[in-house]
Amino acid sequence: MKTIKVMMRFPASQTDKPVTSYLVRDYNLVFNILQAQIHPGMRGELTMELTGSEEDLANGIAFLRGEHIEVVVVSRSIVWDCDSCVHCGACTAVCPSAALSLGSDGLLSFDESKCVLCELCVKSCPLSVMAVNYTEN
């Protein structure tokens, strides 16, 4: 089983179709909606995780594209704006993997290799210097 993240852009003519139902029923995929803004009769956008076999994922994406839905497979990462950070340590209190830590000098450090992408640091940062970055694959 593999999990990927996809961003979909729907033309107005496709926003009233239950495409996620087809992904489950016809392609054996499990989905988790991360963000959605879809209004019938208007352009829509949907970001979600899809889980399934490589073959089912490929077939499901081909189905979506065949329905004239733009599909972009993305990766995500946490980005730290160290220049704007005040090193308060709020993020270290919620980081379950110790990817974020305060050194003996009082400065924050971020070890991306330890990050499990839980996004708790993004929610806890009072200055919003932690963010989620999505890149296209």
N, C-alpha and C positions, 0 to 999 in steps of 0.2 A: 504494500500500500504506500502511496505517495500523496503528499499534500502540497498543493500549489495555491498561489494567490492570483486571482484574475481581476482585472478591471474591465467592465463591459460598458459600452456606450450604445444605447438603443435609439434607433430612429423613431420618430413619432408613430410610425405605422406598426411598430413591434412592441410598444409598451403595454399593450393589453393582452399579450400572450403569456401563458404560464410556463415559461421556459425552464424554471427551476424544477417544476414537477416532472418535465420530460427528462431532465438530467438525472433525477432520482430513479424514475421508473424505467427508462429506456437505456440508461448508460451506467446504472449501478453506482452513481456518485453520491457522496454525502457532502452537503454544503453548510457553510457557516457564513451568514451575511455579516460583513464588517461595517458597511456603509451603503446606504441606498437613497436615491432621490429619483423616484419614478412617478410620473403623473400621466395617466392615460391621455393619449392624443398629443403628448408633448415629448420632447427628447428626454431620455432618462440615463442615469448612471448608476452602476452597481459594482461594489467591490466585495468579493467574497473569497473564502477558502474553499477549494474543492479537494476531496479525498477519494481516491480510488486507484485501480490498477493503471499502469502507464497507458495500456491500450484503451481502457474506458475513458481516461482523461483526454487522450488524443481524439477519440471519437466524439466525446461530448463537446469539445472545443470546435471540432469540424461542424457539428450540428449547429452550434450557435452562429458560427460564421456563415453557414448556409442560410440562416434566418436573417442575414444582413445585420448582425450584431457585431460591432467592433470588439474584439477580444484582445487584451494585452496581458500576458503573463508577467507578473512582477515579483521582485524580491524586496524584502524590507530589512532595514537596519536602524539602529538607534544612532542619532547624530548628536554630539555634544558641542555646543558653541562655547568653547573654553574661554574665549576672549570676553564674553559677556557674563560668565559665571562668577559668583561672589564666594564660592566654596563654602556654602553654609552647611552642607552635608545632609540636607533633607532627603536627598535621593539615596544616600547610603543606608538610611534606616529602613527602606523598603526593598532594597535590592536583595533578592533571595540567593543570588549566585556570587555575591561579593565582587561583581564586575566593577562596581563603583566603590571607591574607598578614599578615606582621608589619610594622607601621609603624616609623618611626624612634624612636617613643616606646615601643616594645616591646609595643604593644597589637595584638591580633589584629583583623583586619577581614574581613568576609565580603561579597563582591559576588555576590548571588544571580543576577544576569544572566549571569555567567560560568560558573556551576555547571552541570556536565554530568551530575549525579546518579549519579556512579559509586559513591558511598557509601564510598569509601576513608577519608574523614575520620571517619565513624561508627565504623569498625573500629579506627582508630588512636588515637582520643581516650582517654587514660587515665582521664578523669573522666566519660566518657559524656555530655558536654554537647552533642554533635552527635547528632541523631536524624533518622530518616525519618518524615515526616508524610504520612499518606494522607488525602485529602479526597474526599468523594463528589461526583460530577458530576451 
